[in-house]
């Protein structure tokens, strides 16, 4: 599975958060590719906090985020 959203040199911006928000609404579980963040752990947490998603993992520069669909969740967690 390829990353759904790419975070470029501009870093975290409103347009990036909007793109992640739309991707989470459509897919619930997404991967976000970051390009050389200064602090990848802090950047990953900022992405999760900024979109109301759960930070599921961080592999290299790829962040895995999950947020259930508000009306019809497809992924059900126990």
N, C-alpha and C positions, 0 to 999 in steps of 0.2 A: 504494500500500500504506500503510495507516494504521499508526501506532506500536502495538506490541503491549502495551507497558508505559508507564505515565505516572509520572514521578517528581514528586511535588508539593512543597509548601512544606517538608514534613518532611525532604526530602532523602534521602540514602542511609541506609536502615535495613535491618534483617534481613528484614523482610517484603518490601521492594522487591527485595532480592537473591534471596529465595526465588521471587518472581514471575518475575524475569528468568531464573533457573535453570530453572524449569518451562517457560517460553516457549522457551528455547534447546533444551531436550530435545524439545519438540514440533516446532519449526520450523527449528532450526539457525542460521538467519540472521534477525535481528530488528532492529526499530527501537525505540528507547527515547526518549520525549519528556521532556526535562527542563524544569522551570519555573523560569526565571530563576536559574540557578546562579551563585554568586559567581565561580568559576573553572571555566568549562565544560570546558576541556581536562583539568584535574586531576580533575574529576568524571567525565568520560568514561573516563579511565584507571582510576579507582577502580572504576567499574562493571565494566570488563573484568577487572581484577585480582580483584575480589571474586567473579566467577563463573567464572573460568578460561577466559574467551573472548578471542578476538582482536578488537581494536578496528580495524574496517575503515574507518570514516569518521566524520566529525563535520560535519554540515551545519546551520548555525544552532544550534538547541538539540536537534537530533535526533542520537542516537548510533546507529551501525550496528555490531552485534556479530555475530560468527560463532563457533560452537563445534560441531564435528561430533558427531553422535549416537554414543555409545560402542559401540553394537552394530551399527547399520544406518545408516551415513551416507548421506544422499540427495544431498548436494552433494559432489562429488569435485574436489579441487584438484590441479593438476599440480605 
